[in-house]
Protein backbone atom coordinates (compact mmCIF):
# COMPACT_ATOMS: atom_id res chain seq x y z
CA UNK A 1 0.00 0.00 0.00
CA UNK A 2 2.85 2.39 0.80
CA UNK A 3 4.40 1.67 -2.58
CA UNK A 4 1.13 2.36 -4.40
CA UNK A 5 0.57 5.58 -2.43
CA UNK A 6 4.10 6.71 -3.25
CA UNK A 7 3.57 6.01 -6.95
CA UNK A 8 0.30 7.94 -6.85
CA UNK A 9 1.96 10.99 -5.26
CA UNK A 10 4.76 10.92 -7.83
CA UNK A 11 2.27 10.60 -10.68
CA UNK A 12 0.25 13.55 -9.45
CA UNK A 13 3.41 15.59 -9.00
CA UNK A 14 4.49 14.73 -12.53
CA UNK A 15 1.17 15.95 -13.91
CA UNK A 16 1.57 19.11 -11.82
CA UNK A 17 5.03 19.69 -13.25
CA UNK A 18 3.79 19.40 -16.83
CA UNK A 19 0.74 21.57 -16.17
CA UNK A 20 2.83 24.30 -14.59
CA UNK A 21 4.99 24.49 -17.70
CA UNK A 22 2.36 24.29 -20.40
CA UNK A 23 -0.42 26.28 -18.72
CA UNK A 24 0.41 30.00 -18.47
CA UNK A 25 -0.25 31.77 -15.21
CA UNK A 26 -2.94 34.40 -15.36
CA UNK A 27 -3.55 37.59 -13.49
CA UNK A 28 -1.96 41.00 -13.56
CA UNK A 29 1.29 41.58 -11.73
CA UNK A 30 1.06 43.51 -8.50
CA UNK A 31 2.51 47.01 -8.56
CA UNK A 32 5.87 47.22 -6.84
CA UNK A 33 6.19 48.96 -3.47
CA UNK A 34 8.54 51.92 -4.02
CA UNK A 35 12.03 51.87 -2.52
CA UNK A 36 15.31 53.72 -3.14
CA UNK A 37 18.14 52.32 -5.22
CA UNK A 38 20.78 50.47 -3.17
CA UNK A 39 23.51 52.45 -1.44
CA UNK A 40 26.66 52.89 -3.51
CA UNK A 41 29.31 51.04 -1.51
CA UNK A 42 32.16 50.29 -3.90
CA UNK A 43 34.56 47.54 -2.86
CA UNK A 44 33.92 46.62 0.78
CA UNK A 45 36.92 45.71 2.93
CA UNK A 46 37.31 44.86 6.59
CA UNK A 47 38.10 48.54 7.27
CA UNK A 48 35.01 49.85 5.44
CA UNK A 49 32.63 47.15 6.69
CA UNK A 50 31.10 49.32 9.48
CA UNK A 51 30.42 52.08 6.94
CA UNK A 52 28.73 49.61 4.61
CA UNK A 53 26.48 48.40 7.42
CA UNK A 54 25.56 51.99 8.28
CA UNK A 55 24.82 52.89 4.65
CA UNK A 56 22.54 49.89 4.23
CA UNK A 57 20.69 50.68 7.47
CA UNK A 58 20.12 54.21 6.19
CA UNK A 59 18.82 52.77 2.92
CA UNK A 60 16.44 50.48 4.83
CA UNK A 61 15.19 53.50 6.82
CA UNK A 62 14.35 55.36 3.62
CA UNK A 63 12.77 52.26 2.10
CA UNK A 64 10.56 51.93 5.20
CA UNK A 65 9.48 55.57 4.87
CA UNK A 66 8.59 55.13 1.21
CA UNK A 67 6.66 51.93 1.92
CA UNK A 68 4.73 53.69 4.69
CA UNK A 69 3.80 56.58 2.40
CA UNK A 70 2.65 54.03 -0.18
CA UNK A 71 0.42 52.41 2.42
CA UNK A 72 2.31 49.08 2.66
CA UNK A 73 2.19 48.84 6.44
CA UNK A 74 3.58 45.31 6.80
CA UNK A 75 6.51 45.97 4.46
CA UNK A 76 7.22 49.27 6.24
CA UNK A 77 7.31 47.54 9.61
CA UNK A 78 9.66 44.83 8.31
CA UNK A 79 11.99 47.44 6.82
CA UNK A 80 12.04 49.50 10.01
CA UNK A 81 13.16 46.38 11.87
CA UNK A 82 15.92 45.88 9.32
CA UNK A 83 17.07 49.48 9.90
CA UNK A 84 17.74 48.75 13.58
CA UNK A 85 21.25 49.82 14.68
CA UNK A 86 21.92 46.22 15.73
CA UNK A 87 21.42 44.80 12.21
CA UNK A 88 24.35 44.25 9.82
CA UNK A 89 23.59 44.13 6.10
CA UNK A 90 26.45 43.64 3.69
CA UNK A 91 23.95 44.19 0.86
CA UNK A 92 20.46 45.65 0.88
CA UNK A 93 17.93 46.43 -1.83
CA UNK A 94 14.34 47.11 -0.78
CA UNK A 95 12.95 47.17 -4.32
CA UNK A 96 10.63 44.46 -5.59
CA UNK A 97 10.90 41.20 -3.67
CA UNK A 98 14.16 42.41 -2.14
CA UNK A 99 17.84 41.51 -2.08
CA UNK A 100 19.74 41.26 1.20
CA UNK A 101 22.84 39.76 2.77
CA UNK A 102 22.59 39.98 6.56
CA UNK A 103 25.62 39.18 8.69
CA UNK A 104 25.45 37.57 12.11
CA UNK A 105 28.77 37.79 13.92
CA UNK A 106 32.12 39.42 13.24
CA UNK A 107 32.66 38.82 9.55
CA UNK A 108 36.07 40.50 9.41
CA UNK A 109 37.64 38.24 12.06
CA UNK A 110 35.71 34.98 11.66
CA UNK A 111 37.60 31.78 10.94
CA UNK A 112 34.46 30.08 9.62
CA UNK A 113 31.71 31.75 7.56
CA UNK A 114 28.46 30.02 6.63
CA UNK A 115 26.32 31.40 3.80
CA UNK A 116 22.67 30.34 3.84
CA UNK A 117 21.18 30.18 0.34
CA UNK A 118 17.37 29.95 0.57
CA UNK A 119 14.86 28.29 -1.69
CA UNK A 120 11.47 29.23 -3.10
CA UNK A 121 9.06 31.82 -1.69
CA UNK A 122 11.75 33.77 0.17
CA UNK A 123 11.49 37.56 -0.04
CA UNK A 124 11.49 40.66 2.14
CA UNK A 125 7.97 39.76 3.17
CA UNK A 126 8.90 36.25 4.34
CA UNK A 127 12.47 37.05 5.37
CA UNK A 128 11.83 36.22 9.03
CA UNK A 129 12.07 32.49 8.29
CA UNK A 130 15.52 32.84 6.76
CA UNK A 131 16.69 35.08 9.59
CA UNK A 132 15.43 32.65 12.23
CA UNK A 133 17.42 29.86 10.62
CA UNK A 134 20.54 32.01 10.52
CA UNK A 135 20.17 32.87 14.20
CA UNK A 136 19.67 29.22 15.11
CA UNK A 137 22.80 28.21 13.18
CA UNK A 138 24.85 30.99 14.77
CA UNK A 139 23.72 29.91 18.24
CA UNK A 140 24.64 26.29 17.47
CA UNK A 141 28.06 27.34 16.19
CA UNK A 142 28.69 29.47 19.27
CA UNK A 143 27.60 26.64 21.56
CA UNK A 144 30.44 24.41 20.35
CA UNK A 145 32.98 27.02 19.24
CA UNK A 146 36.64 26.14 19.73
CA UNK A 147 38.63 28.65 21.80
CA UNK A 148 39.93 31.50 19.67
CA UNK A 149 37.99 30.44 16.60
CA UNK A 150 35.19 32.81 15.59
CA UNK A 151 32.25 32.13 13.30
CA UNK A 152 29.84 34.23 11.27
CA UNK A 153 26.64 33.41 9.39
CA UNK A 154 25.31 35.27 6.35
CA UNK A 155 21.68 35.03 5.26
CA UNK A 156 22.04 35.60 1.51
CA UNK A 157 18.87 36.61 -0.29
CA UNK A 158 20.72 37.61 -3.42
CA UNK A 159 18.24 36.56 -6.10
CA UNK A 160 14.53 36.56 -6.92
CA UNK A 161 13.42 33.19 -5.65
CA UNK A 162 10.71 31.33 -7.56
CA UNK A 163 7.29 30.63 -6.12
CA UNK A 164 6.75 27.10 -4.85
CA UNK A 165 3.79 26.79 -7.24
CA UNK A 166 5.17 28.32 -10.43
CA UNK A 167 6.85 27.23 -13.67
CA UNK A 168 10.09 28.90 -12.55
CA UNK A 169 10.59 26.48 -9.66
CA UNK A 170 10.79 23.54 -12.08
CA UNK A 171 13.76 24.69 -14.17
CA UNK A 172 17.26 26.02 -13.57
CA UNK A 173 16.44 29.42 -15.05
CA UNK A 174 16.33 31.43 -11.82
CA UNK A 175 19.31 29.52 -10.47
CA UNK A 176 21.42 30.18 -13.56
CA UNK A 177 20.53 33.87 -13.27
CA UNK A 178 21.51 33.93 -9.59
CA UNK A 179 24.77 32.01 -9.94
CA UNK A 180 26.99 34.94 -11.03
CA UNK A 181 25.76 36.98 -8.05
CA UNK A 182 26.57 34.15 -5.63
CA UNK A 183 30.02 33.64 -7.14
CA UNK A 184 30.67 37.37 -6.86
CA UNK A 185 29.46 37.39 -3.26
CA UNK A 186 31.82 34.58 -2.30
CA UNK A 187 34.64 36.61 -3.83
CA UNK A 188 33.53 39.65 -1.83
CA UNK A 189 33.65 37.63 1.39
CA UNK A 190 37.23 36.56 0.64
CA UNK A 191 38.08 40.20 -0.06
CA UNK A 192 36.84 41.18 3.40
CA UNK A 193 38.37 38.20 5.20
CA UNK A 194 41.00 36.31 3.23
CA UNK A 195 41.64 33.65 5.88
CA UNK A 196 38.03 32.59 6.47
CA UNK A 197 36.80 29.15 5.49
CA UNK A 198 33.48 29.68 3.63
CA UNK A 199 30.71 27.09 3.47
CA UNK A 200 27.51 27.25 1.41
CA UNK A 201 24.39 25.80 3.05
CA UNK A 202 21.81 25.43 0.31
CA UNK A 203 18.16 24.69 1.03
CA UNK A 204 15.64 23.36 -1.51
CA UNK A 205 15.81 25.41 -4.75
CA UNK A 206 18.83 27.13 -3.21
CA UNK A 207 20.73 23.90 -3.88
CA UNK A 208 20.11 24.44 -7.59
CA UNK A 209 21.55 27.96 -7.21
CA UNK A 210 24.66 26.66 -5.43
CA UNK A 211 25.20 23.95 -8.05
CA UNK A 212 24.89 26.46 -10.87
CA UNK A 213 27.40 28.74 -9.12
CA UNK A 214 29.78 25.78 -8.83
CA UNK A 215 29.60 24.93 -12.53
CA UNK A 216 30.93 28.31 -13.68
CA UNK A 217 34.19 28.88 -15.56
CA UNK A 218 36.18 29.53 -12.37
CA UNK A 219 36.55 27.20 -9.42
CA UNK A 220 34.12 28.21 -6.67
CA UNK A 221 36.37 28.96 -3.69
CA UNK A 222 34.42 27.41 -0.82
CA UNK A 223 35.32 24.62 1.59
CA UNK A 224 31.97 22.85 1.77
CA UNK A 225 28.65 22.83 -0.07
CA UNK A 226 25.76 21.29 1.86
CA UNK A 227 22.55 20.52 -0.03
CA UNK A 228 19.46 19.84 2.08
CA UNK A 229 15.84 19.40 1.11
CA UNK A 230 17.12 19.39 -2.47
CA UNK A 231 14.99 18.61 -5.53
CA UNK A 232 18.22 17.92 -7.44
CA UNK A 233 20.94 20.20 -8.70
CA UNK A 234 20.84 20.17 -12.49
CA UNK A 235 24.00 18.03 -12.64
CA UNK A 236 24.19 14.25 -12.61
CA UNK A 237 27.07 13.84 -10.17
CA UNK A 238 28.81 15.79 -7.45
CA UNK A 239 32.01 15.34 -9.46
CA UNK A 240 30.51 17.52 -12.21
CA UNK A 241 30.68 20.58 -9.94
CA UNK A 242 33.66 22.87 -10.60
CA UNK A 243 34.87 23.18 -7.02
CA UNK A 244 37.32 21.64 -4.59
CA UNK A 245 34.65 21.77 -1.89
CA UNK A 246 33.36 18.73 -0.09
CA UNK A 247 29.79 18.09 -1.25
CA UNK A 248 27.25 17.08 1.38
CA UNK A 249 23.58 16.15 1.09
CA UNK A 250 20.83 15.44 3.59
CA UNK A 251 17.07 14.97 3.60
CA UNK A 252 14.68 14.58 6.52
CA UNK A 253 12.47 11.51 6.45
CA UNK A 254 9.39 13.74 6.65
CA UNK A 255 10.39 16.00 3.76
CA UNK A 256 7.86 15.96 0.89
CA UNK A 257 10.65 16.73 -1.59
CA UNK A 258 11.41 12.99 -1.59
CA UNK A 259 8.27 12.46 -3.67
CA UNK A 260 9.34 14.87 -6.41
CA UNK A 261 10.57 12.85 -9.43
CA UNK A 262 14.38 13.17 -9.51
CA UNK A 263 14.59 13.20 -13.27
CA UNK A 264 14.81 15.77 -16.04
CA UNK A 265 12.77 15.84 -19.22
CA UNK A 266 12.13 18.04 -22.22
CA UNK A 267 8.59 19.43 -22.07
CA UNK A 268 7.71 21.50 -25.15
CA UNK A 269 11.30 22.70 -25.50
CA UNK A 270 11.84 23.38 -21.77
CA UNK A 271 14.02 21.16 -19.58
CA UNK A 272 12.00 20.35 -16.49
CA UNK A 273 13.46 18.78 -13.36
CA UNK A 274 16.91 18.63 -11.81
CA UNK A 275 18.21 15.12 -12.37
CA UNK A 276 19.90 12.82 -9.88
CA UNK A 277 18.75 12.78 -6.27
CA UNK A 278 21.63 14.32 -4.24
CA UNK A 279 21.20 11.79 -1.39
CA UNK A 280 21.42 8.81 -3.76
CA UNK A 281 24.58 6.73 -4.09
CA UNK A 282 24.80 7.67 -7.76
CA UNK A 283 25.26 11.36 -7.03
CA UNK A 284 28.33 10.85 -4.89
CA UNK A 285 27.79 13.36 -2.08
CA UNK A 286 28.61 12.73 1.58
CA UNK A 287 25.15 12.01 2.99
CA UNK A 288 24.54 13.35 6.49
CA UNK A 289 21.76 12.42 8.90
CA UNK A 290 18.86 14.90 8.73
CA UNK A 291 16.42 13.44 11.24
CA UNK A 292 12.70 13.01 10.79
CA UNK A 293 11.68 16.60 10.14
CA UNK A 294 9.92 18.16 7.18
CA UNK A 295 10.99 20.49 4.41
CA UNK A 296 11.22 23.59 6.61
CA UNK A 297 12.72 21.96 9.71
CA UNK A 298 16.43 21.67 8.91
CA UNK A 299 17.50 24.68 10.98
CA UNK A 300 15.24 24.04 13.95
CA UNK A 301 17.11 24.56 17.25
CA UNK A 302 18.26 21.26 18.73
CA UNK A 303 17.56 19.28 15.56
CA UNK A 304 19.78 16.58 14.05
CA UNK A 305 20.34 18.45 10.74
CA UNK A 306 21.21 21.72 12.48
CA UNK A 307 23.87 19.96 14.53
CA UNK A 308 25.35 18.32 11.44
CA UNK A 309 25.30 21.52 9.39
CA UNK A 310 27.14 23.31 12.22
CA UNK A 311 29.77 20.54 12.26
CA UNK A 312 30.21 20.92 8.51
CA UNK A 313 30.71 24.67 8.87
CA UNK A 314 33.23 24.18 11.69
CA UNK A 315 35.16 21.68 9.53
CA UNK A 316 34.48 18.81 11.92
CA UNK A 317 33.86 16.28 9.14
CA UNK A 318 34.60 13.26 11.30
CA UNK A 319 31.95 14.36 13.81
CA UNK A 320 29.13 14.55 11.24
CA UNK A 321 26.58 11.78 11.76
CA UNK A 322 25.53 9.85 8.68
CA UNK A 323 22.19 8.58 7.47
N, C-alpha and C positions, 0 to 999 in steps of 0.2 A: 504493500500500500504506500509506503514511503517513497519507493521508487517511482510509482505511478504519479504520486502527487508532485514529486520533483520534476518529472517530465512535463506535467501539465503546466507548472509554473514557468519552466523554460520555454515551452511553446507559446504561452501567452506573452511572455517577454519578447520573444522573437517577433510576434505579430506587432507588438507595440513599437519595437525598433523600426520595422518597415513602415508602419503607419506614420511615425514621427518624421520619417524622411520624405515620404511621398505626398503627405497631406500638409499643405502650407498652413501655418498658423494665421489666424485671423485676428482682427482687432487693431485699433490704432495705437501707436506707441504713446506712452505717457510723456507729457512735457517734462523736460529736465528741471530739477530744482537748481536755481542759479548758485554759482560759487565762483570765487576768484581763481585765476590761473595759479599754478603752484609757485611757491617762492623760488627765486633764482639763487641757487646755492653754489654752483660751480663744483669743483672737485673738493669733496669733503675729506678731511684728514683728522687724525686724532686731536690735533690742536684746534681745529675749527668745528669739531663735533658739537660742543655746547651751543655755538652760534646757530648751527643748523637746526638743532632742537628748538631753539627759541624762535627762529624764523617760521618753522612749521607750526608751532603753537599759535603764533600771530596769524598765520594763514587760516588755521582752524577757527580762530575767534571771528575773523571776518566772514568765513563761510557760514558760521552759525548765525551771524547777524543777517546775512542775506537770506538764509533759509527762513528765519523768523519773519522777515519782512514779506516773504513770499507766502507765508502762512503754513509752512511745513513744520509744525510744532515738534513732532517726534525727531525729525532729522536735526532740527536746531538744538534740541536737548542733547542728542548724541554728540554733535559737534562741539557743544560747550564742554562736555565731559572730556573730549579729546584735547581741548585747549587748556586743560588743567596744568598748572606749573609742575606737576609731578610726572607728566607723561613725556615720553621721549620718542619722537617720530623722526626717523632718518629720511623718510619720504612721506609726503602728504599731498593729496589732490582730492578736494571735496566735490569735484564735478562728476556728474553722472552717477554711476554705481560706486565710484570712489577707487582710489589707489592709496595704499598706505604701507609703511614698513615701520612697525612699532618695536622699540628695543626695550627689553627687560634685563637690567643688569648693566655692568660697566663694559661696554663694547670695546673700548680702547685697550683695556688691560686683560680681557678674558683670554684664557687658554683654550677654551672650548666654546664654540658658537653654534647654536642650533637654529636653523631656518625652517619655520613651519610654512608649508605650501598647501593652501586649502583647496578644497574641491568645489563642487557646484553650489549655487545659491548662497555664495558668500559675498557680501557687499557692505557698504557703510551701515545699512539698515539692519544687517544681521551680524555685524562685526563682533558683538559681545561673545558669541560662541567661540570664535577664533581666539579672542583675547583670554577667555577663561581657560582654554587649553594651554595657551602660552604660559599663563600664571601657574597652572598646575605642574607643567613641565619644569619651570624654573624652581618651584618649591621642591620638587623631587630631586633635581640636580643639587640644590643647596643642602638637602637633607643628607646626602652622601658625598659631599664635596671633599676632595683630598686637601690637606693643609697646603695653603699657598697656591692653589689652582682655582682660578675664577672661571665662572661660566656666564654666558649671556644667551638669551633667546630672542629671536626676531620673528614676529608675526608678519609675514610678507603677503600682502594683498596687492600684488603688482600687476594684475591682469583682470579683465572682465570675465568673471567665471560664468559658465553656462548655467541655465536653469536645469534642475533635475529632470523636469518633463519638457524637453525641447530637442529639436534636431541637433543642436550644437553639442549636446552632451554625448552624442553617439559617434563623433568623429574627432580626429586630432586637430581640427582647424583652430580652435581657440588655444590649444596647447602649443601648436607650432607658432602662433602669433605671440604667445607669452614667452617662449623660450629665449629669444634674444635679451629680453628684459631681465630674466632670471640669471642668465650668464653674466650680464653686465653688473647685476647686483652682487653676485659672488665676487667679481673683480673689485667692486667698490669696498666690500668688506675687507678683502686682503689689503687694499690700499690704506684703510684705516688701522688695521691690525695685522701686520704681516706674519706674526708668529702664531696666530690662532688656527686651531684645527676646526674646519667648518663641516657641519653635517646638514644634509637636507632631509627633512621628515615630511613625507609627501602623502597626503590623505586623498583617497578616492580619485576624482579627476585630476587632482594635483599630482598624482603619480604619473599621469600622462604628460603633464607639463615638465616634470623633472626628467623624464626619459627623453623628451624632445630636446631639452636643454643639454642633455648628455650625449646627444648624437650630432652635435654641431661640429664645425670644422676644427675647433680647438678643443683640447682635452679640458674637461670641466674639473677645475681644481678644488675638489672637495674630498674629504676623507671617507665619508659614508653616505649612502643614499638608502633611506628606509621607506619602503612602499607599504602602506597599510590601508585596508579597505579598498584595494585596487581593482578596477574593472579590467586591467591589462595595461600595457604601456605603449603599444604600437610597434614594439619590436618582438622578435620571436624568442630571443635569449638574452640573458644578462650580459653575456660576452659581446653582444652587438652594441653596447653602450660605450661611447668614447670617453672613458674615464678610468682612472686608477682606483677609484673608490670601491670599497666593499659594498656589495648590493645585498640588502636585506628585504625580506617580505614577511608580512604577517596578516592573518585574518581571523577575527573572532568567530566562534562557532555560531553565534546568533546574527551574523551579518548577512543581510539579504543579498549583498553583492555576489555571494557564492552562486546564486541562481541565474545570474546574467550569463548568457552564452559567451565563453571565452574563445571567440572566433572572430574572423574578419571576413567580410563579403562585399562584393560590388553590388550596390542597389541603385539602379538607374544612373550609373556613372559616378556614384559616391561610395567611397570605402567606409563601411560601417563596422564598428567593433574594433577591439584593440588586441586581438591575438591571444597568445599564450597566457595562461593563468600564472601570475608571478609566484604563487606558493606551490606550483607544481614542480615535480622533479625536472621536467623538461626545460624549465626556464633557467634554472641554475643559480637562484638566489640562496642566501643563507636564511632559512625560514625560522622565525622566532615565535615563541608562544604568545598568543594574543587573547587568551582567556575565552570566556563565553559571552562576551558582550556583543552589542549590535553595532551598526554602522557608525554611530556617533559617539561611541563609548571608549575609544582608544586612549583618550587623554583624561579619563576620569581619575580623580585622586585615589590612590591606593590600588589601582587596577594592575593586572598582570602586564598588559601592553605598555602602560606608562612606565613601569619599572624597567622593562626591557629597552624601551626607546631611550630612557635616561642613561642606561648602561652603554648603549651604542654611542650616544653623544660623548660620554666620558671616555670612550675608547676601551671600555672594559669588555672586550669581545668574549673572553673566556667565561665571563659571569652571566652572559645572556642565556636565558632558558629557551629551550627549543621545543617546537610542537611535536 
